[in-house]
Amino acid sequence: MASGKEYLNFILEQLSGLEEITYRSMMGEYIIYYRGKIVGGIYDDRFLVKPVKSAVSLMTNATYELPYEGSKEMLLVSDVDSKEFLTNRLSAMYDELPSPKKKK
């Protein structure tokens, strides 16, 4: 099941307090970038983030879910209604996110 553009727009609005939030469409789903680093994505209308240490420690009740079959588990962000919650989590995660791979 593909994610809806409405849900993407909702998440982008919730993250509007952060600079340099971008996305890329990928096979009906959306990869979310924060300042050039992949922070997570929207899969089947669920906002999932990479399970870096800060995210795990700040989201103690979060469940691990698969974005798609054969992928690595990610953390489900269940409290998407709070802009403050989302922006604080992504800001805390930034330093732990891997840098983009250099293109040849």
Secondary structure, 3 states (H helix, E strand, C coil): CCCCHHHHHHHHHHCCCCCCEEEEEECCEEEEEECCEEEEEEECCEEEECCCHHHHHHCCCCCEECCCCCCCCEEECCCCCCHHHHHHHHHHHHHHCCCCCCCC
